[in-house]
């Protein structure tokens, strides 16, 4: 049996024929990435990182959204942070990782620097996604439960894999690139609800490029880190209860990616769907006495402990009681509900105080039951997940809500270019549009 490391290196260095549905999935990831990044234009976390990158005065041709150009690692840092600021970006659930934020940030930044073609960038992104998905498969939930942010762990590895493709590294150097990324594993769930969380995505993108660039020059790392019990798995799962699974590339994991219809932690989405279903059924909010949310273990751990009275908009995104109350009041739980200046509204807080959250062993990442005064609504698969996916029409609505405030009538043009990415010169035309953006 081939060990994991050589399998990963060979896959990164190989030439692949991507089925049309896989290419389309990568474009859908790109549209989502660009939408949430542009929608986060005024977010303080993105602004501070962007201004810091500008102070470094690096020389490079890689675009910094809302901020000129920079060297590829620094552009990736700024853009990757921006793409995760709203916590509205996609999630590969089997690894509990926001994969596109770091991997598209690294791909676009290094792709511009190396003058890669659009098909080459699509190939790099898909490769990075697939590698991150394999390494994180089965480890993501356990790592999250133990305090690691999967985006900072597995997203960093995916960014390095994508960068290795763009630098045309051979199998040995590609393996060293992802090994160097793995040894920089970081990101703590204790930082959720602060600016540090989106920074995890930006730093993962930056470190992915750096790792591949070092490997290209002959820099080496511990290439055995991806073997069972040999480094990465026993660092993030220290009790030995889980190990990395044998890596193989017989299918396309990008087809199981999940997108967010709501601008809050993905773990809260099933409860939001259930709350909206109860409201649509004719809920009389004024007479509600009690609300109970039965959720999975991870949702309980990450979002169920907050009291429904967040002190910042960022904290509100990880407060199940608060988000459920927003939905019951007819809010879209969109980026607008968490935009500064923000203040806790008394009626939302009053409803949140009526919510109790309980762990239910039959619920997982995608499911929840919300019961209001004895009337239940069960959601087995939340909107946006495989089995209940968001398609291009859904993405168009999400993209328009995020981008139209900045691009107005040109929003549809940018969306169309992203949907056609890889079929021509879409990036040049798209860049001409986003470089006109002002905050």
DOKOL-866459 format. One record per residue: residue in one letter; x, y, z of N, C-alpha, C in turn. Coordinates in steps of 0.05 Angstrom, whole numbers. Each point is the difference from the previous one (the first is absolute). Example, Ala and Ser with C-alpha at 12.3 -4.5 7.8 and 13.67 -1.06 7.14 Angstrom:
2
REC_A_264_-114_156_-18_24_0_18_24_0 .
REC_S_-7_21_-14_16_24_1_-15_22_14 .
This chain:
439
REC_X_17_-24_0_-17_24_0_18_25_0 .
REC_X_-6_19_-18_15_25_-1_-7_17_24 .
REC_X_20_12_13_-5_17_23_-12_26_-9 .
REC_X_-12_14_19_-15_24_-6_17_22_-13 .
REC_X_24_5_11_17_22_-11_5_-3_-30 .
REC_X_12_-21_-9_4_-3_-29_-25_1_-16 .
REC_X_-22_-10_11_-26_2_-15_-8_29_-4 .
REC_X_3_16_21_-7_28_-2_19_14_-19 .
REC_X_26_-4_2_19_13_-17_-5_-7_-29 .
REC_X_-5_-25_-6_-5_-9_-28_-26_13_-11 .
REC_X_-20_2_17_-25_12_-9_4_30_-7 .
REC_X_14_14_17_5_28_-5_15_5_-25 .
REC_X_20_-17_-5_18_4_-24_-13_-12_-25 .
REC_X_-21_-15_2_-11_-13_-23_-18_18_-17 .
REC_X_-4_-7_-25_-18_14_-18_-27_-14_1 .
REC_X_-21_15_5_-26_-12_4_-20_10_-20 .
REC_X_-18_-17_-8_-23_8_-17_-24_4_19 .
REC_X_-9_24_2_-21_7_19_-27_-2_-14 .
REC_X_-19_-15_11_-27_-2_-12_-13_28_1 .
REC_X_-19_5_-19_-13_26_-1_-13_8_27 .
REC_X_-12_-19_14_-13_7_25_20_8_22 .
REC_X_24_-10_-2_21_8_19_10_28_-6 .
REC_X_4_6_-25_8_27_-7_-22_20_7 .
REC_X_-25_-8_-3_-22_18_7_-2_4_30 .
REC_X_6_-21_15_1_3_29_22_20_9 .
REC_X_23_-1_-13_21_18_6_-8_29_-6 .
REC_X_-14_4_-22_-9_27_-7_-21_9_21 .
REC_X_-17_-18_9_-19_8_20_14_8_26 .
REC_X_21_-14_7_17_8_23_12_28_-4 .
REC_X_9_6_-25_12_25_-6_-21_23_3 .
REC_X_-24_-5_-11_-21_21_2_-7_5_29 .
REC_X_-2_-21_16_-5_4_28_22_15_14 .
REC_X_25_-8_-6_24_13_11_0_30_-6 .
REC_X_-4_6_-25_1_28_-8_-23_16_13 .
REC_X_-24_-12_1_-23_14_12_5_7_29 .
REC_X_9_-20_16_3_5_28_23_19_5 .
REC_X_21_-1_-17_23_18_3_-8_29_-6 .
REC_X_-15_5_-21_-8_27_-7_-20_10_21 .
REC_X_-18_-18_9_-20_7_20_13_8_26 .
REC_X_25_-8_5_13_6_25_18_25_-2 .
REC_X_-4_16_-20_18_22_-6_5_18_24 .
REC_X_-20_6_16_3_19_22_6_-14_26 .
REC_X_4_-26_0_5_-14_26_27_8_11 .
REC_X_0_7_26_26_9_12_23_-20_-2 .
REC_X_-6_-25_3_21_-20_-2_14_0_-27 .
REC_X_-16_1_-21_11_1_-27_15_26_-5 .
REC_X_-11_22_10_13_26_-4_27_1_13 .
REC_X_2_-10_25_25_2_15_22_-18_-13 .
REC_X_-8_-24_-9_20_-17_-13_9_13_-26 .
REC_X_-20_11_-15_7_13_-26_19_24_4 .
REC_X_-5_16_21_17_23_5_28_-9_9 .
REC_X_1_-22_15_26_-11_9_16_-10_-24 .
REC_X_-14_-14_-18_14_-9_-24_10_24_-17 .
REC_X_-15_21_-1_9_24_-16_25_12_13 .
REC_X_1_-1_27_24_12_13_25_-15_-6 .
REC_X_-2_-26_-8_24_-15_-6_12_8_-27 .
REC_X_-16_14_-17_10_10_-25_14_-21_-17 .
REC_X_-12_-23_-1_12_-22_-16_-5_6_-30 .
REC_X_17_-12_-16_-2_3_-29_-12_-26_-12 .
REC_X_-21_4_-15_-13_-23_-12_-24_8_-16 .
REC_X_-10_-19_-17_-22_6_-17_-27_-12_9 .
REC_X_0_-12_24_-24_-13_10_-19_20_11 .
REC_X_-25_-2_-8_-21_20_8_-8_-4_30 .
REC_X_-1_22_14_-11_1_27_-28_13_-3 .
REC_X_-21_-14_6_-26_12_-2_-2_25_16 .
REC_X_-8_22_-12_-2_27_12_27_11_8 .
REC_X_22_-11_-11_26_10_10_24_-2_-19 .
REC_X_-4_3_-26_23_0_-18_12_-28_-5 .
REC_X_26_-1_0_14_-26_-5_22_-5_21 .
REC_X_9_-25_1_20_-7_20_13_-26_-10 .
REC_X_21_-9_14_11_-26_-4_-21_-21_6 .
REC_X_1_-23_-14_-21_-19_2_-7_-10_28 .
REC_X_20_-6_17_-8_-9_27_-15_21_16 .
REC_X_7_25_-4_-13_22_15_-28_6_-11 .
REC_X_-3_-1_-26_-27_3_-12_-18_-23_9 .
REC_X_11_-24_2_-16_-23_9_-8_4_29 .
REC_X_17_11_17_-6_5_28_-24_19_2 .
REC_X_2_22_-15_-22_20_1_-26_-11_-11 .
REC_X_1_-13_-23_-25_-9_-13_-12_-24_14 .
REC_X_18_-18_11_-11_-23_14_-13_9_26 .
REC_X_11_20_14_-13_10_24_-27_13_-7 .
REC_X_0_16_-21_-25_13_-9_-22_-20_-6 .
REC_X_7_-22_-13_-20_-19_-8_-13_-15_23 .
REC_X_13_1_23_-12_-14_23_-11_19_21 .
REC_X_2_26_-5_-9_20_20_-30_-2_7 .
REC_X_-16_-6_-20_-29_-1_5_-9_-28_11 .
REC_X_19_-19_0_-7_-27_7_-23_-10_-17 .
REC_X_1_7_-25_-22_-6_-19_10_-17_-23 .
REC_X_25_-10_2_12_-15_-21_-5_-30_3 .
REC_X_8_-15_-21_-8_-28_-1_15_-17_21 .
REC_X_-10_-25_4_11_-18_19_0_-29_-12 .
REC_X_23_-13_2_1_-28_-6_-5_-14_26 .
REC_X_-24_-11_4_-9_-9_26_17_-24_10 .
REC_X_7_-18_-17_15_-24_9_27_7_12 .
REC_X_10_24_-5_25_9_13_-6_25_17 .
REC_X_-25_9_2_-7_24_14_19_22_-6 .
REC_X_3_6_-26_20_19_-10_-13_19_-20 .
REC_X_5_26_4_-7_20_-20_22_0_-21 .
REC_X_-3_-17_-20_22_-6_-18_5_22_-20 .
REC_X_-20_11_-12_4_20_-22_14_25_9 .
REC_X_-5_9_25_12_25_9_30_0_-3 .
REC_X_14_-20_11_29_0_-4_9_-10_-27 .
REC_X_-14_-20_-11_10_-12_-25_-4_17_-24 .
REC_X_-24_13_-2_-3_19_-23_17_25_4 .
REC_X_4_9_25_17_23_4_29_-6_-9 .
REC_X_10_-23_7_27_-8_-9_1_-4_-30 .
REC_X_-20_-13_-11_0_-6_-29_-1_26_-16 .
REC_X_-17_18_6_-2_25_-15_26_17_2 .
REC_X_10_2_25_23_17_4_25_-11_-14 .
REC_X_5_-26_3_23_-12_-12_-5_-3_-30 .
REC_X_-25_-5_-8_-6_-2_-28_6_26_-15 .
REC_X_-7_23_12_7_25_-12_30_4_-2 .
REC_X_14_-7_21_29_4_1_14_-17_-21 .
REC_X_-9_-25_-4_13_-18_-19_-12_2_-28 .
REC_X_-20_18_-3_-14_3_-26_-12_-27_-10 .
REC_X_-12_-14_19_-13_-25_-7_-25_5_-16 .
REC_X_-8_-19_-16_-25_2_-14_-23_-7_19 .
REC_X_-25_8_-9_-23_-7_17_-4_-30_3 .
REC_X_3_-17_-21_-1_-28_4_21_-11_20 .
REC_X_24_12_0_20_-8_19_-8_8_28 .
REC_X_-12_23_3_-10_7_27_-22_-18_10 .
REC_X_-19_-6_-18_-21_-19_8_12_-27_8 .
REC_X_20_-10_-15_12_-25_7_14_2_27 .
REC_X_13_23_5_14_3_26_-20_1_23 .
REC_X_-22_15_-3_-19_1_21_-12_-27_6 .
REC_X_-9_-15_-21_-12_-26_4_20_-19_14 .
REC_X_25_1_-8_20_-17_12_3_7_30 .
REC_X_2_26_6_2_8_28_-24_-8_16 .
REC_X_-24_3_-11_-25_-8_14_1_-30_6 .
REC_X_7_-16_-21_-1_-29_4_21_-10_20 .
REC_X_23_13_1_20_-8_19_-9_7_28 .
REC_X_-10_25_4_-9_8_26_-23_-19_10 .
REC_X_-18_-7_-18_-22_-17_7_10_-28_9 .
REC_X_20_-11_-14_10_-26_8_14_1_27 .
REC_X_17_19_4_15_1_25_-19_5_24 .
REC_X_-20_17_-5_-19_7_22_-23_-20_4 .
REC_X_-3_-18_-19_-23_-18_1_1_-17_26 .
REC_X_-22_2_15_-2_-16_24_14_13_24 .
REC_X_18_18_-5_14_13_23_-13_27_7 .
REC_X_-15_12_-19_-9_28_4_-17_4_24 .
REC_X_-20_-17_4_-18_5_23_15_-5_26 .
REC_X_16_-21_2_14_-6_24_21_22_6 .
REC_X_13_10_-21_19_22_4_-14_25_10 .
REC_X_-24_6_-11_-15_23_9_-8_-3_29 .
REC_X_-9_-24_7_-8_-5_28_23_4_19 .
REC_X_24_-4_-10_24_3_17_13_28_-2 .
REC_X_-14_18_-13_9_28_0_15_10_-24 .
REC_X_2_-17_-21_14_8_-24_-20_10_-21 .
REC_X_7_21_-15_-16_10_-22_10_-14_-25 .
REC_X_-18_-16_-12_8_-15_-23_10_16_-23 .
REC_X_-9_25_-3_9_17_-22_29_6_4 .
REC_X_9_4_24_28_5_5_18_-25_-2 .
REC_X_-12_-23_2_15_-25_-2_-1_-10_-29 .
REC_X_-24_-8_-9_-2_-13_-26_-1_20_-23 .
REC_X_-11_24_5_0_20_-21_28_9_-7 .
REC_X_18_0_19_29_8_-5_13_-21_-18 .
REC_X_-7_-25_4_11_-22_-16_-11_2_-28 .
REC_X_-26_6_-3_-12_3_-26_12_23_-16 .
REC_X_6_22_14_12_24_-13_28_-7_-10 .
REC_X_15_-16_15_27_-8_-8_-2_-19_-25 .
REC_X_-19_-18_0_-4_-18_-23_-7_16_-25 .
REC_X_-18_19_2_-7_17_-23_24_15_-10 .
REC_X_15_11_19_24_16_-8_21_-18_-13 .
REC_X_3_-25_9_19_-18_-12_-7_-6_-29 .
REC_X_-27_-1_-6_-8_-5_-27_8_24_-18 .
REC_X_-5_24_10_7_24_-16_30_3_-4 .
REC_X_16_-9_19_29_1_-3_11_-25_-14 .
REC_X_-18_-18_-8_7_-23_-16_21_-17_14 .
REC_X_-4_-5_26_19_-16_16_-3_-29_-7 .
REC_X_22_-15_1_-2_-29_-4_-11_-12_26 .
REC_X_-4_-27_0_-14_-13_22_15_4_27 .
REC_X_27_-2_-1_15_2_25_-1_29_11 .
REC_X_3_19_-17_-2_28_9_-28_7_9 .
REC_X_-20_-11_-14_-28_5_8_-6_-11_27 .
REC_X_10_-24_6_-3_-12_26_14_17_21 .
REC_X_23_11_-6_14_17_20_-16_26_4 .
REC_X_-13_10_-21_-16_24_3_-23_-4_20 .
REC_X_-15_-22_-3_-22_-5_19_11_-7_28 .
REC_X_23_-13_1_12_-6_26_8_25_15 .
REC_X_11_20_-15_7_25_12_-25_15_10 .
REC_X_-22_-2_-15_-25_12_8_-10_-14_25 .
REC_X_1_-26_1_-10_-15_23_14_7_26 .
REC_X_26_5_-2_15_6_24_-6_28_11 .
REC_X_-14_16_-16_-9_26_9_-29_0_9 .
REC_X_-11_-24_4_-28_-3_9_-7_20_23 .
REC_X_-22_14_-3_-8_18_21_-29_7_-3 .
REC_X_-10_16_19_-28_9_0_-16_-13_22 .
REC_X_-9_15_19_-14_-10_24_-29_8_0 .
REC_X_-18_-19_6_-28_7_1_-6_20_23 .
REC_X_18_2_20_-4_20_21_1_28_-11 .
REC_X_9_3_-25_1_27_-13_-25_6_-15 .
REC_X_-19_-19_-2_-25_5_-15_-15_23_13 .
REC_X_-12_16_-18_-14_24_10_18_24_2 .
REC_X_25_-2_-9_19_22_0_12_3_-28 .
REC_X_16_21_-4_14_4_-25_20_-22_-6 .
REC_X_8_-14_20_20_-21_-4_-10_-22_-18 .
REC_X_-26_-6_0_-11_-22_-16_4_5_-30 .
REC_X_-8_22_-11_6_4_-28_30_2_-6 .
REC_X_16_9_19_29_1_-3_11_-28_-4 .
REC_X_-13_-21_12_9_-27_-4_0_-7_-30 .
REC_X_-21_8_-14_-3_-6_-29_21_15_-16 .
REC_X_4_25_6_20_16_-14_28_-11_4 .
REC_X_7_-6_25_27_-10_6_4_-28_-13 .
REC_X_-21_-16_-1_2_-26_-14_7_4_-29 .
REC_X_-13_20_-13_5_5_-28_29_9_-4 .
REC_X_9_19_17_27_10_-2_21_-23_5 .
REC_X_-5_-16_20_19_-21_7_1_-22_-22 .
REC_X_-23_-4_-13_-1_-19_-22_18_8_-23 .
REC_X_-1_25_-7_18_10_-21_29_-1_8 .
REC_X_5_10_25_27_0_10_12_-29_0 .
REC_X_-16_-19_9_9_-28_1_8_-10_-27 .
REC_X_-17_5_-20_6_-9_-27_24_14_-12 .
REC_X_3_26_5_23_15_-10_26_-11_13 .
REC_X_-1_-6_26_24_-11_13_7_-28_-12 .
REC_X_-21_-16_-4_4_-27_-11_12_2_-28 .
REC_X_-9_20_-15_10_3_-27_30_5_0 .
REC_X_10_13_21_28_6_2_17_-23_12 .
REC_X_-14_-22_8_14_-22_11_-2_-3_30 .
REC_X_-16_17_13_-5_-1_29_-16_-26_6 .
REC_X_7_-14_21_-14_-25_6_-13_0_27 .
REC_X_-19_-17_3_-14_-3_25_-3_-30_7 .
REC_X_-15_-6_21_-4_-27_9_-23_-12_-17 .
REC_X_7_-15_-21_-20_-10_-19_-16_-23_11 .
REC_X_7_-10_23_-16_-22_12_-23_10_17 .
REC_X_-4_26_2_-21_11_17_-28_-10_-6 .
REC_X_-5_-9_-24_-26_-8_-9_-6_-30_4 .
REC_X_19_-14_11_-4_-29_5_-15_-4_27 .
REC_X_-12_-23_2_-16_-6_24_17_1_25 .
REC_X_-7_18_19_13_2_25_28_11_-1 .
REC_X_7_14_-23_28_8_-4_5_30_2 .
REC_X_-20_15_8_5_28_3_-24_18_2 .
REC_X_-13_5_-23_-22_19_0_-24_-11_16 .
REC_X_-8_-25_-5_-24_-10_13_4_-2_31 .
REC_X_23_-9_9_3_-3_29_7_26_13 .
REC_X_4_21_-15_3_27_12_-27_13_5 .
REC_X_-18_-2_-20_-26_13_3_-20_-18_15 .
REC_X_5_-27_0_-17_-18_16_18_-15_19 .
REC_X_7_12_22_22_-10_16_-8_-24_17 .
REC_X_-26_-6_2_-8_-24_16_2_-25_-16 .
REC_X_7_2_-26_3_-24_-17_-26_-13_-8 .
REC_X_-23_13_5_-25_-13_-6_-6_-1_-30 .
REC_X_13_18_-16_-3_0_-29_27_4_-13 .
REC_X_2_-11_-24_24_3_-16_-8_8_-28 .
REC_X_19_11_-15_-5_7_-27_-6_-26_-16 .
REC_X_-19_3_-18_-8_-24_-16_18_-3_-24 .
REC_X_1_-25_-11_15_-4_-25_-9_19_-22 .
REC_X_18_14_-13_-7_20_-20_-1_-14_-27 .
REC_X_-23_6_-14_-3_-9_-27_-17_21_-15 .
REC_X_3_1_-26_-13_21_-16_-18_-12_-21 .
REC_X_-19_-17_9_-17_-14_-19_-25_16_-7 .
REC_X_-6_21_15_-24_16_-5_6_29_4 .
REC_X_-20_17_-4_4_29_2_-15_11_24 .
REC_X_14_7_21_-12_9_25_-12_28_-3 .
REC_X_9_15_-20_-11_27_-4_-30_-1_-6 .
REC_X_-9_-22_-10_-29_-3_-6_-16_-4_26 .
REC_X_13_-2_22_-13_-2_26_4_25_17 .
REC_X_8_22_-13_4_25_14_-27_11_9 .
REC_X_0_17_20_-24_13_10_3_31_-1 .
REC_X_-22_13_-6_0_29_-1_-20_11_20 .
REC_X_4_24_8_-16_12_22_-21_19_-11 .
REC_X_-25_-4_6_-20_20_-6_-2_21_22 .
REC_X_12_-5_23_-1_19_23_28_8_9 .
REC_X_3_24_9_26_12_7_7_-6_29 .
REC_X_-3_-25_8_6_-8_28_15_-27_-1 .
REC_X_9_-8_23_14_-26_1_-17_-22_-12 .
REC_X_13_-17_-17_-15_-21_-14_-14_-18_18 .
REC_X_10_-4_24_-13_-18_20_-28_9_8 .
REC_X_-5_26_-4_-26_11_8_-21_-2_-22 .
REC_X_8_-5_-25_-18_1_-22_-24_-19_1 .
REC_X_3_-25_10_-24_-16_2_-21_12_18 .
REC_X_9_12_22_-19_12_19_-14_25_-13 .
REC_X_15_15_-16_-11_23_-14_-22_-10_-19 .
REC_X_7_-21_-16_-20_-11_-18_-26_-8_14 .
REC_X_4_-13_23_-24_-10_15_-16_24_10 .
REC_X_14_20_10_-14_24_11_-15_14_-23 .
REC_X_12_3_-23_-14_13_-22_-24_-17_-9 .
REC_X_2_-26_1_-23_-17_-7_-23_4_19 .
REC_X_6_2_26_-21_6_20_-12_27_-4 .
REC_X_16_20_-7_-11_26_-5_-18_0_-24 .
REC_X_9_-14_-21_-16_-1_-25_-27_-15_4 .
REC_X_-1_-17_21_-24_-15_5_-21_16_16 .
REC_X_7_26_6_-20_17_13_6_5_29 .
REC_X_25_-1_8_8_5_28_-9_27_10 .
REC_X_-13_0_23_-7_25_14_22_6_20 .
REC_X_19_16_-8_24_5_17_-8_12_27 .
REC_X_-20_16_0_-8_13_25_-9_-19_22 .
REC_X_-10_-23_-8_-10_-19_20_20_-22_7 .
REC_X_23_0_-11_20_-21_5_9_1_29 .
REC_X_-1_-24_12_10_-3_28_27_-12_1 .
REC_X_5_-21_-16_26_-14_1_8_-10_-27 .
REC_X_26_0_-4_12_-10_-25_23_-19_7 .
REC_X_-1_-23_-11_22_-19_5_13_-9_-26 .
REC_X_26_0_0_15_-9_-23_15_-25_7 .
REC_X_-5_-22_-14_15_-25_4_20_-2_-22 .
REC_X_26_0_7_21_2_-20_21_-22_4 .
REC_X_19_-2_-19_22_-19_2_20_9_21 .
REC_X_19_-19_6_20_5_20_17_24_-6 .
REC_X_9_2_-25_19_22_-7_-15_27_1 .
REC_X_-24_1_-10_-16_25_2_-4_8_29 .
REC_X_-4_-19_17_-4_6_28_26_11_12 .
REC_X_22_-12_-7_26_8_11_8_28_-9 .
REC_X_-2_5_-26_10_25_-12_-20_23_2 .
REC_X_-26_-5_-2_-19_22_-2_-22_-1_22 .
REC_X_-2_-22_14_-23_-3_19_5_12_27 .
REC_X_24_6_7_6_11_26_-4_30_3 .
REC_X_-2_14_-22_-5_29_1_-28_6_11 .
REC_X_-4_23_12_-25_6_14_-21_14_-16 .
REC_X_5_6_-26_-19_14_-16_2_30_1 .
REC_X_19_10_16_4_29_2_29_7_-7 .
REC_X_8_-4_-25_28_6_-8_6_30_4 .
REC_X_26_5_5_8_28_3_13_11_-25 .
REC_X_4_-16_-20_9_10_-26_-14_-16_-22 .
REC_X_0_12_-24_-12_-14_-23_15_-26_-6 .
REC_X_27_0_3_15_-25_-5_-8_-22_19 .
REC_X_-4_7_26_-8_-20_19_-28_-10_-7 .
REC_X_-17_17_-11_-27_-8_-7_-1_-22_-21 .
REC_X_20_-1_-17_1_-21_-20_4_-28_11 .
REC_X_9_-2_25_6_-25_13_-19_-5_24 .
REC_X_-22_15_1_-19_-2_22_-26_-12_-12 .
REC_X_-4_-26_6_-24_-14_-12_-26_13_9 .
REC_X_-2_7_25_-24_12_10_-6_27_-14 .
REC_X_20_16_-4_-4_25_-13_-8_-3_-29 .
REC_X_14_-18_-15_-6_-4_-28_-28_-12_-3 .
REC_X_-7_-18_17_-27_-11_-1_-21_21_5 .
REC_X_5_18_18_-18_22_5_-3_19_-24 .
REC_X_23_5_-13_-1_16_-25_-19_-12_-20 .
REC_X_3_-27_-4_-17_-14_-19_-30_2_8 .
REC_X_-5_-4_25_-28_1_9_-13_28_-3 .
REC_X_17_20_-1_-10_27_-5_-1_7_-30 .
REC_X_5_-20_-16_-3_4_-29_25_11_-14 .
REC_X_22_1_14_25_9_-12_11_-21_-19 .
REC_X_16_9_-20_12_-19_-19_26_-12_12 .
REC_X_9_9_23_26_-8_11_21_3_-21 .
REC_X_0_23_-13_19_6_-21_22_18_11 .
REC_X_18_8_-17_22_17_8_-10_26_12 .
REC_X_-23_9_-9_-11_26_10_-7_-2_29 .
REC_X_-6_-24_10_-8_-3_28_25_1_19 .
REC_X_24_0_-11_24_0_16_18_24_-8 .
REC_X_-11_19_-13_17_22_-11_2_22_21 .
REC_X_24_11_3_4_23_18_-11_26_-13 .
REC_X_-10_19_15_-3_-1_29_-23_-19_7 .
REC_X_5_-15_21_-18_-22_9_-6_4_29 .
REC_X_-24_-7_7_-8_1_28_-21_-22_5 .
REC_X_1_-12_23_-20_-21_7_-27_13_4 .
REC_X_-19_-9_-16_-27_10_1_-16_-13_22 .
REC_X_-14_16_16_-14_-11_24_-20_-22_-7 .
REC_X_-15_2_-22_-20_-21_-7_14_-26_-8 .
REC_X_23_2_-14_15_-24_-7_11_-13_25 .
REC_X_11_16_18_11_-10_25_-22_-14_17 .
REC_X_-24_12_0_-22_-12_16_-7_-28_-11 .
REC_X_-1_-2_-26_-6_-26_-12_22_-20_5 .
REC_X_25_9_-3_23_-17_5_0_-11_29 .
REC_X_-10_15_19_-1_-8_28_-19_-24_4 .
REC_X_-18_-4_-19_-20_-22_2_11_-26_-12 .
REC_X_24_1_-12_11_-23_-15_17_-17_19 .
REC_X_-5_-26_0_18_-19_13_13_-17_-21 .
REC_X_24_-8_4_15_-16_-20_9_-26_14 .
REC_X_-6_-23_-14_7_-26_11_14_-17_-21 .
REC_X_18_-16_9_13_-19_-18_-19_-24_-3 .
REC_X_-3_-8_-25_-16_-24_-7_17_-19_-15 .
REC_X_2_-24_9_19_-19_-12_-7_-7_-29 .
REC_X_-25_4_-9_-7_-6_-27_6_23_-20 .
REC_X_9_22_10_6_23_-18_29_1_-6 .
REC_X_6_9_-25_28_2_-9_5_29_-9 .
REC_X_21_3_-16_7_27_-9_-22_14_-16 .
REC_X_-16_-16_-15_-19_12_-18_-29_0_10 .
REC_X_-5_-10_24_-28_-4_8_-5_13_27 .
REC_X_-26_6_5_-9_11_25_-31_-1_1 .
REC_X_-10_1_24_-29_3_5_-4_24_18 .
REC_X_-18_17_-8_-8_23_16_-29_-4_8 .
REC_X_-6_2_26_-27_-4_10_-9_26_14 .
REC_X_-23_10_-9_-11_25_12_-27_-7_13 .
REC_X_-1_2_27_-24_-6_15_-12_-27_-9 .
REC_X_17_-19_-3_-9_-28_-6_-3_-6_-29 .
REC_X_4_20_-18_-3_-5_-29_28_-2_-12 .
REC_X_7_-24_-11_28_-4_-10_2_5_-30 .
REC_X_25_7_-8_7_1_-28_28_-13_-2 .
REC_X_1_-22_-15_26_-15_-2_12_5_-27 .
REC_X_26_6_-1_15_3_-24_22_-21_-2 .
REC_X_-4_-20_-17_21_-22_-2_25_9_-14 .
REC_X_-3_18_-21_22_10_-15_-4_29_-5 .
REC_X_17_17_11_-3_29_-3_5_8_-28 .
REC_X_-12_22_-9_4_11_-26_29_6_-5 .
REC_X_10_-8_-23_28_5_-8_18_-24_2 .
REC_X_-9_-21_13_15_-25_3_-7_-19_-23 .
REC_X_18_-19_-6_-7_-21_-19_-26_-14_9 .
REC_X_-18_-4_-18_-27_-9_7_-20_22_1 .
REC_X_9_24_4_-17_24_-1_17_24_-9 .
REC_X_12_-3_-24_22_19_-8_-10_27_-9 .
REC_X_18_19_0_-3_25_-14_11_-2_-28 .
REC_X_-16_8_-20_9_0_-27_7_28_-10 .
REC_X_4_4_-26_8_26_-10_-21_21_4 .
REC_X_-26_-6_-1_-20_20_6_1_9_29 .
REC_X_4_-19_18_3_7_28_24_17_4 .
REC_X_22_-7_-13_25_15_3_-3_28_-12 .
REC_X_-15_2_-22_-5_27_-12_-13_18_20 .
REC_X_-20_-10_14_-14_17_20_19_8_23 .
REC_X_16_-19_9_18_5_22_21_21_-9 .
REC_X_11_-5_-24_21_17_-11_-11_29_-3 .
REC_X_-23_2_-11_-12_27_-5_-4_15_26 .
REC_X_-9_-14_21_-4_13_26_26_10_12 .
REC_X_22_-13_-6_25_8_11_15_21_-17 .
REC_X_-3_-2_-26_17_16_-18_-14_24_-11 .
REC_X_-27_-1_-3_-14_22_-12_4_27_14 .
REC_X_2_1_27_5_25_13_26_14_-10 .
REC_X_19_-16_-9_26_12_-10_0_3_-30 .
REC_X_-9_-20_-15_2_0_-29_-26_9_-14 .
REC_X_-22_0_14_-26_9_-10_-6_-15_-27 .
REC_X_-5_15_-21_-10_-13_-25_21_-18_-13 .
REC_X_25_1_9_21_-17_-12_3_-27_14 .
REC_X_-17_-4_21_1_-25_15_-4_-24_-17 .
REC_X_-20_0_-17_-6_-22_-17_22_-7_-19 .
REC_X_14_21_-10_22_-3_-18_23_-16_14 .
REC_X_6_8_25_22_-14_14_-8_-29_6 .
REC_X_-25_-4_7_-9_-28_6_2_-17_-25 .
REC_X_-8_11_-23_2_-15_-25_29_-7_-7 .
REC_X_18_18_5_29_-5_-5_10_-22_18 .
REC_X_-7_0_25_9_-21_18_-12_-27_-8 .
REC_X_-25_0_-9_-13_-25_-8_14_-12_-25 .
REC_X_12_18_-16_14_-9_-24_30_-3_3 .
REC_X_10_2_25_28_-1_6_12_-26_-12 .
REC_X_22_3_-14_13_-23_-12_-6_-3_-29 .
REC_X_-20_15_-10_-8_-3_-28_11_22_-18 .
REC_X_16_17_11_10_23_-16_18_18_16 .
REC_X_-7_26_-1_16_20_14_-16_13_22 .
REC_X_-15_-16_14_-19_11_20_14_15_22 .
REC_X_24_-10_9_14_12_22_8_29_-6 .
REC_X_9_5_-24_8_27_-7_-24_19_1 .
REC_X_-22_-9_-11_-24_17_0_-12_3_28 .
REC_X_1_-22_15_-10_1_28_17_19_16 .
REC_X_27_-2_-4_18_17_15_-5_30_-6 .
REC_X_-6_5_-25_-6_28_-7_-24_11_15 .
REC_X_-19_-18_6_-23_8_16_6_3_29 .
REC_X_13_-20_12_4_1_29_21_21_8 .
REC_X_17_8_-19_20_20_6_-12_28_1 .
REC_X_-25_2_-9_-14_26_2_-15_3_27 .
REC_X_0_-21_16_-16_0_24_12_20_20 .
REC_X_-18_13_14_8_18_21_-16_-6_25 .
REC_X_12_4_23_-13_-5_25_-17_24_9 .
